[in-house]
C-alpha cells in the first residue's frame, strides 16, 4: 500500500547567497579596545614543573581530596595564564583533578578525569595564574601528578606576535595512510618531524601551533612527546597510552622551530596530527584580534543537572551560549578555551565542539572507546553568535568548563537552532501534530532498525549535500531513529514507479529533482513523499522528491528553502501527517517566513513515531 503526501508552497523569488558545506565565516577584523586581562601567547620549549613521584613541585604523592599550591618556576611573573600538560598516574580510585588560580575558592570544574584506579592519563590545561604567581591543584583521588609547561600568556594590547588564529581542523599527518612524511606505525623510540607551516601554508615565523595529537593502534604502554624540531628530546610527555591497541588523544599548544615540530614515541603506534589553530609571529600585522582573556574555571554545561538532568542520546547536540556568561562580554568573543568532558558514555563514538548553528565539521574533539567511559579533552573552539555546539554521536552526559576566551568577532549563524536536548521521556507533549495513517489505532511508522538511505542530487550539485545531511541529523535527533547513509542512487521517484526502487537503493531515497525529472512535483508542489507499508502499522520503504527547479534560488534556510522543505518531507517519511497550524513545520503550506526547523508540536509527533513508542 502506498501513501502520497504533497507540500504546497507560496513562492517568493529571492536572490540567494548559499553558504553550505564546511564554510568558515571570518571573524570581525578588529576589536576596538583590548579588554582587561587581554594577553598574548609565549610558547616555550616544554619543561617539567611538577612530578610528585620524585618530590618535584610538591614533596610527595597527593592524598585524596587534597589541594596544594604549585609555584610557576621560570614563568614570566606578569603571566595571566599558564598552559600545562597535566598527567595523573597511579590513582587510587576514579575521580577528577582541578587546576585553578591560587587565592580563589576551588571552582565547580575539572581539568582531567581518571576512569579507574591505576590509570595513567594526560590532558592539556589552560589556567589563570593566581596570587603569588601560582596555581592550586586539587585531586579527588590519591594520585601522583606530573605537569609540564608548554607556554603562558602575558598582558598585551595591539601586537603582532602571540595572537591566536583558529582554522578549520586540518589533517597534517595520518601514518595509517600513504603520505610523504611517515607511513606506517612509528617505531618504539622513533620520532617524526612535521613541517606544520609548510603543510598548512602558515607564515614561516608562526610561533606555535594548536594541534590535536591522536595515537591509535598503540604497540605497548608508553608516552609520546611533542617538541620543537632540532631541540634535544625534553623530559616531558603530551599523552600516555595504556597497553597495545589503544587509542588516546590530547591537544598541544606546541612551540614551532622554523615552522616544524617533532613527535617522539616511547612505545610505538600509529600517529594522527590535526591543526586547529596557530599563533602569529612578528611578521604578522598588528591587531588586537586573537588576544587571550583568562577566567577562573567555571561550568558552562552539565547535562546531569537541571534544566536537562537526563543523558543525551544518539546524535544529539547541546547548544552552549557564552556571551555575557562568567565575565565574558556580550560581543567580541571569537573563540573559547574549554575542558570538555563526557561521562557515562553509551557506546564507543566521537564528540565534537564547533560554532553553534553552523555546519558541523568532519572532525572530532574527543573520542570514547567503550561504554561507561569518562574522558576529557582541552578544546579551543571558535564560537558563533549562538555560542558553540557539543555533539554526541552515540550518547553520553556532557560537561564543559571554560578557562578563557580569544578576542575577535563571533561567526554568523547559518542554521536554525538545533533540536533541543530532551531526556528519555522525550519532549514536553505539545499540540498540534498528526500521523499519516492509523492502522488498528496505531500510527504507521518504521520498526526499530536502522534505516539505510541513498541520495540522488539530480544534477543540482554537491553544495546541497550538507543540507541533506543536516536535515537527516535533525530527524534522527527528533525521533531517536538511526539513519545510515548508503551512497548515491540514480532513482528518481515518479507517479509510475512510486516507491518501487531496487533493494540496492536502501530503505529511503532522498531525491532532488524538478518537474522535468519527476511528475510528482508539478504545479505548485515543491515536495512529495511516498511511503509504502503492508496492512500493518509498519513503513517498509519511502521516497522523497524535492522540486529544486522552483526552490534552487531560494536561501536554503528560508521557510521555502531546501532545508525546511526537506525536513517537512522527512517528517512524512517517518509517519507524520499535515497540520493546519502555520507555526509548525508540518503545516501543509510553506511560506518564506515560515518555520525553519521542527517546532514543539512537530517534535512531539516525531518522538511518538520513533523507538520510544516501542518496537
VEXVEXFI-856075 format. One line per field, with one value per residue (C-alpha): residue number from 1; x, y, z; residue in three letters. Coordinates in nm, 3 decimals. Example, Ala and Ser with C-alpha at 12.3 -4.5 7.8 and 13.67 -1.06 7.14 Angstrom:
! residues 2
nr (1;2) $
px (1.230;1.367) $
py (-0.450;-0.106) $
pz (0.780;0.714) $
rest (ALA;SER) $
//
This chain:
! residues 615
nr (1;2;3;4;5;6;7;8;9;10;11;12;13;14;15;16;17;18;19;20;21;22;23;24;25;26;27;28;29;30;31;32;33;34;35;36;37;38;39;40;41;42;43;44;45;46;47;48;49;50;51;52;53;54;55;56;57;58;59;60;61;62;63;64;65;66;67;68;69;70;71;72;73;74;75;76;77;78;79;80;81;82;83;84;85;86;87;88;89;90;91;92;93;94;95;96;97;98;99;100;101;102;103;104;105;106;107;108;109;110;111;112;113;114;115;116;117;118;119;120;121;122;123;124;125;126;127;128;129;130;131;132;133;134;135;136;137;138;139;140;141;142;143;144;145;146;147;148;149;150;151;152;153;154;155;156;157;158;159;160;161;162;163;164;165;166;167;168;169;170;171;172;173;174;175;176;177;178;179;180;181;182;183;184;185;186;187;188;189;190;191;192;193;194;195;196;197;198;199;200;201;202;203;204;205;206;207;208;209;210;211;212;213;214;215;216;217;218;219;220;221;222;223;224;225;226;227;228;229;230;231;232;233;234;235;236;237;238;239;240;241;242;243;244;245;246;247;248;249;250;251;252;253;254;255;256;257;258;259;260;261;262;263;264;265;266;267;268;269;270;271;272;273;274;275;276;277;278;279;280;281;282;283;284;285;286;287;288;289;290;291;292;293;294;295;296;297;298;299;300;301;302;303;304;305;306;307;308;309;310;311;312;313;314;315;316;317;318;319;320;321;322;323;324;325;326;327;328;329;330;331;332;333;334;335;336;337;338;339;340;341;342;343;344;345;346;347;348;349;350;351;352;353;354;355;356;357;358;359;360;361;362;363;364;365;366;367;368;369;370;371;372;373;374;375;376;377;378;379;380;381;382;383;384;385;386;387;388;389;390;391;392;393;394;395;396;397;398;399;400;401;402;403;404;405;406;407;408;409;410;411;412;413;414;415;416;417;418;419;420;421;422;423;424;425;426;427;428;429;430;431;432;433;434;435;436;437;438;439;440;441;442;443;444;445;446;447;448;449;450;451;452;453;454;455;456;457;458;459;460;461;462;463;464;465;466;467;468;469;470;471;472;473;474;475;476;477;478;479;480;481;482;483;484;485;486;487;488;489;490;491;492;493;494;495;496;497;498;499;500;501;502;503;504;505;506;507;508;509;510;511;512;513;514;515;516;517;518;519;520;521;522;523;524;525;526;527;528;529;530;531;532;533;534;535;536;537;538;539;540;541;542;543;544;545;546;547;548;549;550;551;552;553;554;555;556;557;558;559;560;561;562;563;564;565;566;567;568;569;570;571;572;573;574;575;576;577;578;579;580;581;582;583;584;585;586;587;588;589;590;591;592;593;594;595;596;597;598;599;600;601;602;603;604;605;606;607;608;609;610;611;612;613;614;615) $
px (0.000;0.130;0.056;0.138;0.199;0.235;0.354;0.216;0.413;0.350;0.663;0.868;1.164;1.461;1.820;2.024;2.378;2.450;2.698;2.681;2.938;3.228;3.209;3.434;3.296;3.582;3.562;3.540;3.861;3.910;3.822;3.803;3.974;4.165;3.969;4.115;4.335;4.396;4.720;4.942;5.085;5.452;5.538;5.836;6.031;5.833;5.980;5.872;5.750;5.580;5.640;5.519;5.685;6.021;5.917;5.942;5.699;5.528;5.711;5.502;5.208;4.885;4.629;4.262;4.067;4.387;4.482;4.829;4.990;5.226;5.480;5.524;5.901;6.053;5.717;5.712;5.591;5.347;5.179;4.799;4.759;4.976;4.941;5.027;5.021;4.888;4.926;4.763;4.929;4.863;4.539;4.390;4.037;3.841;3.796;3.898;4.171;4.111;4.373;4.263;4.409;4.570;4.371;4.020;3.782;3.800;3.552;3.293;3.510;3.754;4.077;4.122;3.932;4.055;3.829;3.982;4.236;4.587;4.514;4.770;4.618;4.709;4.518;4.620;4.517;4.496;4.454;4.453;4.752;4.660;4.819;5.189;5.241;5.098;4.810;4.637;4.577;4.305;4.295;3.983;4.163;4.500;4.741;5.076;5.065;5.300;5.286;5.485;5.481;5.407;5.370;5.200;5.013;5.137;4.942;4.931;4.744;4.775;5.060;5.198;5.309;5.131;4.779;4.560;4.423;4.165;4.138;3.905;4.053;4.329;4.489;4.867;4.957;4.792;5.050;4.781;4.764;5.036;5.191;5.526;5.611;5.584;5.371;5.311;5.344;5.604;5.858;5.934;6.194;6.120;6.026;5.853;5.933;5.633;5.655;5.342;5.392;5.460;5.171;4.918;5.060;5.140;5.391;5.738;5.769;5.444;5.536;5.318;5.051;4.737;4.750;4.528;4.758;4.598;4.770;4.592;4.685;4.947;5.220;5.253;5.211;5.419;5.431;5.450;5.619;5.580;5.871;6.037;6.227;6.603;6.588;6.703;6.426;6.288;6.192;5.820;5.518;5.199;4.995;5.011;4.885;4.800;4.857;4.859;4.583;4.463;4.356;4.402;4.415;4.531;4.576;4.911;4.995;5.332;5.624;5.741;6.101;6.111;5.756;5.837;5.755;5.877;5.673;5.858;5.715;5.847;5.648;5.525;5.194;5.000;5.001;4.740;4.807;4.543;4.591;4.311;4.486;4.817;4.985;5.125;5.487;5.646;5.578;5.201;5.002;4.943;4.597;4.421;4.221;4.336;4.437;4.351;4.149;4.162;3.877;3.857;3.735;3.355;3.099;2.911;2.720;2.640;2.370;2.344;2.186;1.883;1.744;1.814;1.907;1.895;2.152;2.156;2.115;2.230;2.305;2.220;2.370;2.377;2.391;2.609;2.580;2.885;2.804;2.769;2.842;3.113;3.256;3.257;3.131;2.816;3.022;3.385;3.437;3.584;3.673;3.677;3.913;3.725;3.771;3.514;3.421;3.195;3.080;2.851;2.913;2.655;2.895;3.223;3.194;3.309;3.218;3.260;3.262;3.217;3.036;2.667;2.415;2.679;2.753;2.935;3.285;3.401;3.634;3.612;3.715;3.735;3.660;3.520;3.645;3.389;3.058;3.063;3.376;3.463;3.718;3.801;3.996;4.122;3.941;3.975;3.661;3.550;3.203;2.910;2.665;2.475;2.784;2.912;2.761;2.862;2.766;2.750;2.743;2.610;2.506;2.676;2.648;2.820;3.017;3.201;3.422;3.557;3.912;3.914;3.838;4.000;3.912;3.757;3.418;3.180;3.081;2.736;2.487;2.366;2.134;1.824;1.862;1.928;1.664;1.653;1.805;1.549;1.558;1.445;1.078;1.112;0.996;0.712;0.382;0.266;-0.006;-0.065;0.070;-0.088;0.002;-0.008;-0.229;-0.353;-0.380;-0.562;-0.535;-0.156;0.041;0.219;0.592;0.928;1.020;1.319;1.600;1.849;1.709;1.952;1.909;2.051;2.067;2.001;2.126;1.951;2.234;2.189;2.539;2.742;2.667;2.329;2.464;2.547;2.190;2.057;2.295;2.190;1.821;1.877;2.062;1.774;1.526;1.738;1.762;1.386;1.282;1.562;1.574;1.910;1.956;2.263;2.390;2.438;2.577;2.413;2.144;2.007;1.650;1.406;1.056;0.770;0.400;0.470;0.749;0.612;0.845;0.938;1.313;1.566;1.675;2.025;1.889;1.820;1.503;1.468;1.554;1.604;1.594;1.648;1.466;1.228;0.907;1.102;1.263;0.957;0.585;0.537;0.634;0.427;0.250;0.297;0.403;0.761;0.794;0.630;0.677;0.562;0.561;0.497;0.359;0.178;-0.157;0.016;0.141;0.492;0.668;0.893;1.007;0.979;1.092;1.111;1.146;1.205;1.133;1.467;1.354;1.133;1.349;1.711;1.743;1.576;1.800;1.835;1.722;1.429;1.082;1.066;1.430;1.565;1.643;1.290;1.113;1.315;1.272;0.896;0.902;1.124;0.858;0.613;0.865;0.864;0.489;0.373;0.083;-0.013;-0.142;-0.316;-0.101;0.142;0.383;0.458;0.688;0.432;0.185;0.058;0.173;0.525;0.595;0.920;0.876;0.753;0.923;1.283;1.306;1.079;0.857;0.716;0.417;0.632;0.880;0.607;0.477;0.823;0.909;0.594;0.686;1.034;1.167;1.021;0.680;0.806;0.926) $
py (0.000;0.345;0.678;1.007;1.341;1.675;2.006;2.326;2.648;3.016;3.103;3.420;3.486;3.596;3.644;3.396;3.355;2.999;2.905;2.530;2.268;2.340;2.717;2.932;3.275;3.511;3.686;4.060;4.232;4.431;4.459;4.828;4.806;4.520;4.412;4.388;4.082;4.052;3.862;3.718;3.367;3.297;2.938;2.767;2.450;2.226;2.160;1.972;2.172;1.904;1.535;1.412;1.074;1.243;1.532;1.795;2.083;1.901;1.679;1.364;1.179;1.377;1.250;1.205;1.535;1.733;2.064;2.219;2.527;2.492;2.771;2.850;2.843;3.001;3.151;3.528;3.692;3.905;3.596;3.596;3.228;2.921;2.620;2.290;1.933;1.754;1.381;1.169;0.836;0.553;0.699;0.501;0.535;0.702;1.077;1.419;1.677;2.053;2.322;2.675;3.016;3.040;3.267;3.181;2.914;2.583;2.607;2.354;2.248;1.976;1.972;1.599;1.280;0.932;0.639;0.366;0.300;0.271;0.457;0.695;0.975;1.327;1.639;1.989;2.258;2.634;2.805;3.162;3.244;3.332;3.523;3.467;3.364;3.022;2.784;2.542;2.176;1.965;1.587;1.394;1.056;0.991;1.002;1.107;1.417;1.534;1.875;2.020;2.385;2.442;2.819;3.111;3.432;3.782;4.111;4.284;4.536;4.564;4.337;4.126;3.805;3.560;3.607;3.302;3.228;2.945;2.727;2.452;2.124;2.038;1.694;1.720;1.355;1.015;0.738;0.481;0.621;0.675;1.020;1.190;1.233;0.892;0.595;0.306;0.287;0.496;0.259;0.247;0.514;0.672;1.027;1.214;1.568;1.767;2.086;2.244;2.583;2.431;2.184;2.440;2.741;2.935;3.220;3.073;3.268;3.132;3.082;2.790;2.553;2.424;2.055;1.759;1.459;1.115;0.782;0.466;0.100;0.151;-0.111;-0.104;0.120;0.435;0.809;1.046;1.387;1.692;1.937;2.194;2.027;2.040;2.063;1.785;1.547;1.703;1.511;1.575;1.399;1.500;1.183;0.834;0.507;0.200;-0.142;-0.245;-0.149;0.153;0.495;0.826;1.193;1.521;1.878;2.057;2.428;2.339;2.574;2.573;2.588;2.734;2.607;2.250;2.022;1.674;1.394;1.124;0.783;0.582;0.269;0.292;0.311;0.497;0.878;1.132;1.507;1.774;2.151;2.355;2.693;2.875;3.169;3.458;3.567;3.915;3.937;3.940;4.266;4.447;4.384;4.304;4.018;3.684;3.800;3.563;3.665;3.409;3.349;3.145;2.796;2.796;2.536;2.623;2.296;1.982;1.763;1.571;1.874;2.094;2.210;1.881;1.628;1.344;1.171;1.300;1.012;0.922;1.211;1.491;1.840;2.074;2.442;2.626;3.008;3.204;3.573;3.755;3.447;3.425;3.765;3.724;4.028;4.027;4.074;4.046;3.675;3.478;3.150;2.989;2.755;2.480;2.147;1.916;1.601;1.312;1.059;0.755;0.701;0.473;0.321;0.395;0.706;1.059;1.403;1.740;2.106;2.377;2.712;2.664;2.675;2.626;2.306;2.054;1.985;1.632;1.623;1.509;1.690;1.380;1.011;0.738;0.385;0.196;0.221;0.370;0.576;0.916;1.117;1.484;1.694;2.051;2.214;2.550;2.614;2.917;3.040;3.184;3.443;3.143;3.005;2.657;2.315;1.996;1.685;1.325;1.050;0.768;0.930;1.048;1.311;1.632;1.862;2.181;2.412;2.737;2.864;3.176;3.331;3.493;3.838;3.892;3.859;3.566;3.384;3.440;3.156;2.991;2.721;2.732;2.622;2.253;2.011;2.079;1.819;1.605;1.324;0.967;1.069;1.292;1.649;1.804;1.687;1.970;2.006;2.009;1.704;1.440;1.096;0.999;0.698;0.486;0.108;-0.060;0.265;0.272;0.523;0.390;0.409;0.234;-0.059;-0.019;-0.086;0.132;0.299;0.297;0.594;0.695;1.035;1.149;1.505;1.525;1.725;2.009;1.995;1.895;2.225;2.085;1.761;1.914;2.046;1.693;1.558;1.832;1.754;1.381;1.451;1.669;1.394;1.142;1.373;1.433;1.068;0.858;0.664;0.574;0.668;0.532;0.689;0.425;0.632;0.777;0.648;0.734;0.650;0.942;0.895;0.937;0.854;0.537;0.392;0.517;0.376;0.071;0.123;-0.157;-0.303;-0.176;0.176;0.105;0.183;0.556;0.759;1.135;1.291;1.646;1.687;1.914;1.890;1.765;1.479;1.387;1.437;1.415;1.783;1.955;2.288;2.445;2.124;2.167;1.837;1.496;1.182;0.827;0.572;0.202;-0.021;-0.357;-0.387;-0.319;-0.002;-0.051;0.155;-0.064;0.186;0.556;0.805;1.185;1.420;1.796;2.037;2.214;2.380;2.604;2.648;2.627;3.007;3.045;3.073;2.717;2.802;3.026;2.882;2.768;2.665;2.314;2.280;2.323;2.174;1.854;1.832;1.856;1.572;1.359;1.405;1.242;0.968;0.855;0.876;1.233;1.398;1.759;2.008;2.340;2.542;2.775;2.776;2.406;2.273;2.003;2.273;2.192;2.521;2.657;3.030;3.229;3.342;3.007;2.766;2.677;2.366;2.135;2.318;2.190;2.003;1.852;1.728;1.561;1.377;1.276;1.136;0.922;0.759;0.673;0.386;0.541;0.417;0.060;-0.194) $
pz (0.000;-0.090;0.074;-0.101;0.065;-0.103;0.026;-0.125;-0.131;-0.172;-0.365;-0.337;-0.565;-0.354;-0.464;-0.263;-0.145;-0.031;0.239;0.260;0.346;0.577;0.546;0.758;0.837;0.912;1.249;1.267;1.164;1.479;1.844;1.921;2.259;2.417;2.727;3.074;3.106;2.730;2.672;2.400;2.398;2.472;2.374;2.536;2.481;2.718;3.061;3.372;3.669;3.881;3.944;4.281;4.223;4.281;4.506;4.230;4.281;4.569;4.811;4.798;4.648;4.673;4.921;4.837;4.847;4.899;4.738;4.718;4.564;4.268;4.216;3.846;3.816;3.505;3.406;3.347;3.672;3.472;3.323;3.332;3.245;3.201;2.971;3.142;3.024;3.332;3.383;3.652;3.725;3.971;4.111;4.396;4.256;3.977;4.012;3.889;3.931;3.915;3.850;3.945;4.037;4.378;4.606;4.484;4.618;4.437;4.149;4.039;3.745;3.648;3.447;3.398;3.483;3.562;3.490;3.704;3.974;3.833;3.509;3.357;3.151;3.042;2.944;2.843;3.091;3.042;3.378;3.506;3.726;4.084;4.368;4.425;4.061;4.140;4.075;4.308;4.225;4.390;4.349;4.435;4.440;4.594;4.299;4.162;3.942;3.669;3.496;3.206;3.097;2.724;2.738;2.907;2.832;2.920;2.911;2.573;2.369;1.992;1.884;1.602;1.772;2.001;1.860;1.807;1.459;1.450;1.140;1.025;1.151;0.904;0.890;0.874;0.919;0.941;0.943;0.864;0.508;0.249;0.288;0.222;0.593;0.757;0.653;0.888;1.267;1.441;1.592;1.963;2.026;1.687;1.603;1.320;1.206;1.075;0.869;1.014;0.848;0.507;0.517;0.641;0.449;0.765;0.783;0.844;1.171;1.321;1.684;1.790;1.666;1.837;1.750;1.825;1.871;1.843;1.893;1.783;1.743;2.012;2.026;2.405;2.707;2.695;2.636;2.338;2.335;2.109;2.099;1.867;1.584;1.634;2.013;2.241;2.347;2.668;2.981;2.927;2.777;2.599;2.613;2.752;2.608;2.812;2.658;2.295;2.052;2.247;2.119;2.302;2.205;2.360;2.249;2.241;2.206;2.062;2.007;1.643;1.524;1.172;1.134;1.246;1.539;1.622;1.778;1.972;2.061;2.352;2.271;1.911;1.729;1.460;1.480;1.366;1.384;1.316;1.317;1.480;1.501;1.525;1.694;1.495;1.470;1.437;1.062;1.111;1.104;1.429;1.576;1.899;1.744;1.888;2.235;2.518;2.824;3.108;3.351;3.668;3.571;3.551;3.444;3.125;3.086;3.283;3.130;3.458;3.624;3.564;3.330;3.145;3.411;3.160;2.943;2.583;2.340;1.990;1.755;1.996;2.020;2.316;2.226;2.477;2.483;2.600;2.553;2.884;3.097;3.366;3.283;2.905;2.713;2.503;2.186;2.080;2.157;1.866;2.040;2.383;2.565;2.747;2.914;2.755;2.947;2.857;3.113;3.125;2.754;2.592;2.338;2.161;1.949;1.887;2.019;1.851;1.951;1.688;1.637;1.715;1.431;1.164;0.973;1.191;1.054;0.979;1.278;1.639;1.956;2.175;2.148;2.371;2.319;2.530;2.711;3.059;3.000;3.145;2.948;2.897;2.650;2.626;2.332;2.162;1.960;1.762;1.852;1.665;1.791;1.938;2.119;2.041;1.990;2.173;1.974;2.090;1.830;2.047;2.374;2.694;2.963;2.853;3.083;2.981;3.191;3.047;3.106;2.888;2.551;2.248;2.123;1.783;1.622;1.658;1.341;1.197;1.235;0.915;1.054;1.273;1.637;1.692;1.813;2.189;2.419;2.598;2.847;2.798;2.814;2.508;2.457;2.657;2.498;2.274;2.011;1.723;1.547;1.325;1.196;0.830;0.891;1.177;1.143;1.430;1.621;1.585;1.376;1.070;1.137;1.092;1.311;1.543;1.300;1.114;0.801;0.510;0.281;-0.056;-0.225;-0.582;-0.625;-0.960;-1.109;-0.861;-0.722;-0.419;-0.244;-0.136;0.014;0.357;0.378;0.329;0.594;0.837;0.784;0.836;1.163;1.284;1.201;1.391;1.691;1.695;1.655;1.801;1.473;1.320;0.954;0.776;0.452;0.181;-0.102;-0.410;-0.642;-0.986;-0.884;-0.930;-0.781;-1.030;-1.039;-1.234;-1.018;-0.685;-0.417;-0.622;-0.619;-0.608;-0.272;-0.352;-0.309;0.058;0.251;0.184;-0.124;-0.099;-0.445;-0.564;-0.894;-1.082;-1.282;-1.585;-1.393;-1.185;-1.238;-0.862;-0.823;-1.086;-1.043;-0.702;-0.530;-0.405;-0.224;-0.228;-0.019;-0.093;0.186;0.134;0.404;0.427;0.601;0.930;1.101;0.965;0.698;0.484;0.221;0.143;-0.119;-0.112;-0.407;-0.383;-0.669;-0.695;-1.014;-0.801;-0.491;-0.605;-0.595;-0.256;0.052;0.176;0.530;0.446;0.501;0.138;0.108;0.077;0.450;0.592;0.286;0.304;0.682;0.627;0.375;0.600;0.868;0.628;0.550;0.914;0.966;1.032;0.854;0.793;1.049;0.986;1.227;1.039;1.335;1.283;1.011;0.926;0.819;0.467;0.316;0.304;0.316;0.308;0.668;0.794;1.037;0.957;1.174;1.371;1.621;1.951;1.805;1.531;1.790;1.994;1.689;1.571;1.912;1.901;1.571;1.698;1.910;2.226;2.107;2.132;1.878) $
rest (UNK;UNK;UNK;UNK;UNK;UNK;UNK;UNK;UNK;UNK;UNK;UNK;UNK;UNK;UNK;UNK;UNK;UNK;UNK;UNK;UNK;UNK;UNK;UNK;UNK;UNK;UNK;UNK;UNK;UNK;UNK;UNK;UNK;UNK;UNK;UNK;UNK;UNK;UNK;UNK;UNK;UNK;UNK;UNK;UNK;UNK;UNK;UNK;UNK;UNK;UNK;UNK;UNK;UNK;UNK;UNK;UNK;UNK;UNK;UNK;UNK;UNK;UNK;UNK;UNK;UNK;UNK;UNK;UNK;UNK;UNK;UNK;UNK;UNK;UNK;UNK;UNK;UNK;UNK;UNK;UNK;UNK;UNK;UNK;UNK;UNK;UNK;UNK;UNK;UNK;UNK;UNK;UNK;UNK;UNK;UNK;UNK;UNK;UNK;UNK;UNK;UNK;UNK;UNK;UNK;UNK;UNK;UNK;UNK;UNK;UNK;UNK;UNK;UNK;UNK;UNK;UNK;UNK;UNK;UNK;UNK;UNK;UNK;UNK;UNK;UNK;UNK;UNK;UNK;UNK;UNK;UNK;UNK;UNK;UNK;UNK;UNK;UNK;UNK;UNK;UNK;UNK;UNK;UNK;UNK;UNK;UNK;UNK;UNK;UNK;UNK;UNK;UNK;UNK;UNK;UNK;UNK;UNK;UNK;UNK;UNK;UNK;UNK;UNK;UNK;UNK;UNK;UNK;UNK;UNK;UNK;UNK;UNK;UNK;UNK;UNK;UNK;UNK;UNK;UNK;UNK;UNK;UNK;UNK;UNK;UNK;UNK;UNK;UNK;UNK;UNK;UNK;UNK;UNK;UNK;UNK;UNK;UNK;UNK;UNK;UNK;UNK;UNK;UNK;UNK;UNK;UNK;UNK;UNK;UNK;UNK;UNK;UNK;UNK;UNK;UNK;UNK;UNK;UNK;UNK;UNK;UNK;UNK;UNK;UNK;UNK;UNK;UNK;UNK;UNK;UNK;UNK;UNK;UNK;UNK;UNK;UNK;UNK;UNK;UNK;UNK;UNK;UNK;UNK;UNK;UNK;UNK;UNK;UNK;UNK;UNK;UNK;UNK;UNK;UNK;UNK;UNK;UNK;UNK;UNK;UNK;UNK;UNK;UNK;UNK;UNK;UNK;UNK;UNK;UNK;UNK;UNK;UNK;UNK;UNK;UNK;UNK;UNK;UNK;UNK;UNK;UNK;UNK;UNK;UNK;UNK;UNK;UNK;UNK;UNK;UNK;UNK;UNK;UNK;UNK;UNK;UNK;UNK;UNK;UNK;UNK;UNK;UNK;UNK;UNK;UNK;UNK;UNK;UNK;UNK;UNK;UNK;UNK;UNK;UNK;UNK;UNK;UNK;UNK;UNK;UNK;UNK;UNK;UNK;UNK;UNK;UNK;UNK;UNK;UNK;UNK;UNK;UNK;UNK;UNK;UNK;UNK;UNK;UNK;UNK;UNK;UNK;UNK;UNK;UNK;UNK;UNK;UNK;UNK;UNK;UNK;UNK;UNK;UNK;UNK;UNK;UNK;UNK;UNK;UNK;UNK;UNK;UNK;UNK;UNK;UNK;UNK;UNK;UNK;UNK;UNK;UNK;UNK;UNK;UNK;UNK;UNK;UNK;UNK;UNK;UNK;UNK;UNK;UNK;UNK;UNK;UNK;UNK;UNK;UNK;UNK;UNK;UNK;UNK;UNK;UNK;UNK;UNK;UNK;UNK;UNK;UNK;UNK;UNK;UNK;UNK;UNK;UNK;UNK;UNK;UNK;UNK;UNK;UNK;UNK;UNK;UNK;UNK;UNK;UNK;UNK;UNK;UNK;UNK;UNK;UNK;UNK;UNK;UNK;UNK;UNK;UNK;UNK;UNK;UNK;UNK;UNK;UNK;UNK;UNK;UNK;UNK;UNK;UNK;UNK;UNK;UNK;UNK;UNK;UNK;UNK;UNK;UNK;UNK;UNK;UNK;UNK;UNK;UNK;UNK;UNK;UNK;UNK;UNK;UNK;UNK;UNK;UNK;UNK;UNK;UNK;UNK;UNK;UNK;UNK;UNK;UNK;UNK;UNK;UNK;UNK;UNK;UNK;UNK;UNK;UNK;UNK;UNK;UNK;UNK;UNK;UNK;UNK;UNK;UNK;UNK;UNK;UNK;UNK;UNK;UNK;UNK;UNK;UNK;UNK;UNK;UNK;UNK;UNK;UNK;UNK;UNK;UNK;UNK;UNK;UNK;UNK;UNK;UNK;UNK;UNK;UNK;UNK;UNK;UNK;UNK;UNK;UNK;UNK;UNK;UNK;UNK;UNK;UNK;UNK;UNK;UNK;UNK;UNK;UNK;UNK;UNK;UNK;UNK;UNK;UNK;UNK;UNK;UNK;UNK;UNK;UNK;UNK;UNK;UNK;UNK;UNK;UNK;UNK;UNK;UNK;UNK;UNK;UNK;UNK;UNK;UNK;UNK;UNK;UNK;UNK;UNK;UNK;UNK;UNK;UNK;UNK;UNK;UNK;UNK;UNK;UNK;UNK;UNK;UNK;UNK;UNK;UNK;UNK;UNK;UNK;UNK;UNK;UNK;UNK;UNK;UNK;UNK;UNK;UNK;UNK;UNK;UNK;UNK;UNK;UNK;UNK;UNK;UNK;UNK;UNK;UNK;UNK;UNK;UNK) $
//
